[in-house]
């Protein structure tokens, strides 16, 4: 028996599914995993910001609306922000060459 865990996908997974079309393996995987998927509020914001056409905005709003209705949106709390700060601080200390990337990593860490 396959054990199912709760999943939270990064924005890049949703974008890959959208760009690959309706029969893409990524979209099929997302559809298969939907009953076990939570949507990060950070990802919801990124998807809304990236929707440039009316049909894309409509699809994103419908998906986010569904996630809200079924209680599947997770939002970082204060302790998550603190932990994210610790993680990014550690990256800055251990990998100095990545220091310039730290500002762009906040959403991914959260």
Secondary structure as a PSIPRED ss2 file (coil, helix, strand):
# PSIPRED VFORMAT (PSIPRED V4.0)

   1 X C   1.000  0.000  0.000
   2 X C   1.000  0.000  0.000
   3 X C   1.000  0.000  0.000
   4 X C   1.000  0.000  0.000
   5 X C   1.000  0.000  0.000
   6 X C   1.000  0.000  0.000
   7 X E   0.000  0.000  1.000
   8 X E   0.000  0.000  1.000
   9 X C   1.000  0.000  0.000
  10 X C   1.000  0.000  0.000
  11 X H   0.000  1.000  0.000
  12 X H   0.000  1.000  0.000
  13 X H   0.000  1.000  0.000
  14 X H   0.000  1.000  0.000
  15 X H   0.000  1.000  0.000
  16 X H   0.000  1.000  0.000
  17 X H   0.000  1.000  0.000
  18 X H   0.000  1.000  0.000
  19 X H   0.000  1.000  0.000
  20 X H   0.000  1.000  0.000
  21 X C   1.000  0.000  0.000
  22 X C   1.000  0.000  0.000
  23 X C   1.000  0.000  0.000
  24 X C   1.000  0.000  0.000
  25 X H   0.000  1.000  0.000
  26 X H   0.000  1.000  0.000
  27 X H   0.000  1.000  0.000
  28 X H   0.000  1.000  0.000
  29 X H   0.000  1.000  0.000
  30 X H   0.000  1.000  0.000
  31 X H   0.000  1.000  0.000
  32 X H   0.000  1.000  0.000
  33 X H   0.000  1.000  0.000
  34 X H   0.000  1.000  0.000
  35 X H   0.000  1.000  0.000
  36 X H   0.000  1.000  0.000
  37 X E   0.000  0.000  1.000
  38 X E   0.000  0.000  1.000
  39 X E   0.000  0.000  1.000
  40 X E   0.000  0.000  1.000
  41 X H   0.000  1.000  0.000
  42 X H   0.000  1.000  0.000
  43 X H   0.000  1.000  0.000
  44 X H   0.000  1.000  0.000
  45 X H   0.000  1.000  0.000
  46 X H   0.000  1.000  0.000
  47 X H   0.000  1.000  0.000
  48 X H   0.000  1.000  0.000
  49 X H   0.000  1.000  0.000
  50 X H   0.000  1.000  0.000
  51 X C   1.000  0.000  0.000
  52 X C   1.000  0.000  0.000
  53 X C   1.000  0.000  0.000
  54 X H   0.000  1.000  0.000
  55 X H   0.000  1.000  0.000
  56 X H   0.000  1.000  0.000
  57 X H   0.000  1.000  0.000
  58 X H   0.000  1.000  0.000
  59 X H   0.000  1.000  0.000
  60 X H   0.000  1.000  0.000
  61 X H   0.000  1.000  0.000
  62 X H   0.000  1.000  0.000
  63 X H   0.000  1.000  0.000
  64 X H   0.000  1.000  0.000
  65 X H   0.000  1.000  0.000
  66 X H   0.000  1.000  0.000
  67 X H   0.000  1.000  0.000
  68 X H   0.000  1.000  0.000
  69 X H   0.000  1.000  0.000
  70 X C   1.000  0.000  0.000
  71 X C   1.000  0.000  0.000
  72 X C   1.000  0.000  0.000
  73 X E   0.000  0.000  1.000
  74 X E   0.000  0.000  1.000
  75 X C   1.000  0.000  0.000
  76 X C   1.000  0.000  0.000
  77 X C   1.000  0.000  0.000
  78 X H   0.000  1.000  0.000
  79 X H   0.000  1.000  0.000
  80 X H   0.000  1.000  0.000
  81 X H   0.000  1.000  0.000
  82 X H   0.000  1.000  0.000
  83 X H   0.000  1.000  0.000
  84 X H   0.000  1.000  0.000
  85 X H   0.000  1.000  0.000
  86 X H   0.000  1.000  0.000
  87 X H   0.000  1.000  0.000
  88 X H   0.000  1.000  0.000
  89 X H   0.000  1.000  0.000
  90 X H   0.000  1.000  0.000
  91 X H   0.000  1.000  0.000
  92 X H   0.000  1.000  0.000
  93 X H   0.000  1.000  0.000
  94 X H   0.000  1.000  0.000
  95 X C   1.000  0.000  0.000
  96 X H   0.000  1.000  0.000
  97 X H   0.000  1.000  0.000
  98 X H   0.000  1.000  0.000
  99 X H   0.000  1.000  0.000
 100 X H   0.000  1.000  0.000
 101 X H   0.000  1.000  0.000
 102 X H   0.000  1.000  0.000
 103 X H   0.000  1.000  0.000
 104 X H   0.000  1.000  0.000
 105 X H   0.000  1.000  0.000
 106 X H   0.000  1.000  0.000
 107 X H   0.000  1.000  0.000
 108 X H   0.000  1.000  0.000
 109 X H   0.000  1.000  0.000
 110 X C   1.000  0.000  0.000
